[in-house]
Amino acid sequence: MTITIHARAAEIAAPIHPAYDPAPSIPRLLTELGQEDFWTRYATVRGDTNTFNADYIADRKRASLLLRAVIADLVALANPSDFHTAAQAAAAANALRRADWKMCLPAEASRAWLREQYLEHQEAEDPHPPNCPGGCRGSGTVIEPVIWQSDGVPLHAEPVDCLRGEEADPHAADCTGCHGTGRKYDAEHREYQVCGYYTPDPAYEPAPRPAASGDPWSSSPQGGYDDEPPF
């Protein structure tokens, strides 16, 4: 006898939502983790923890545990079939729960709870520490120019996300908006604006290298084999 399982069409067609939307940048998470971990341990190494605000130290320690768990969760999400990395992500999430005086949860439940905690961390009024190296004083935003004249003079500034003192992620030369400069030209208003999204051009080809030169004093590449000395 054949048994047919009738699944509801709504369940089959249900979209799969990403765990993080938008997905965090792991390099930037590592930067934040390093900073939070440094401030967590700094007072202990100095030996005068009592002179620091207890809430400040507790916030830095919790942020370190949170970011460490998020990085582990992102690594596990990149390879769902690797149960070892999934277990590590769950262990990191439960370490955060223990720091919050909460009971440990099963693997999937702990990771789901972790993602909610990260969202709350991102949406908090003071996501960064008050001594943030990015200069936001804990607000998570800074005022930076976003529009420039054609000669490079800033025209307009707006609140943007604080990058904790890091430079913005560079765009490669194949970006259709800025060609690697980070700014795109607005012909209508005759001004430059920040290129908000890196959009690679699939048809992009790098510029050809200059022709080889047989002159050893020339700035052009030497002729012959690349590993052959000029003399």
Secondary structure, DSSP 8 states (H G I E B T S, - for coil): --------HHHHS-----SSSS---HHHHHHHHHHHHHHHHHHHHHT-GGGS-HHHHHHHHHHHHHHHHHHHHHHHHH-TT-HHHHHHHHHHHHHHHHHTT-----HHHHHHHHHHHHHHHHHSS--S-TT-TTS-TTSSEEEEEEEE-TTS-EEEEEEEE--TT-------TTBTTTTTSSEEEETTTTEEEE--S--B-TT---------BS-TTSSS-BSS-TTS---
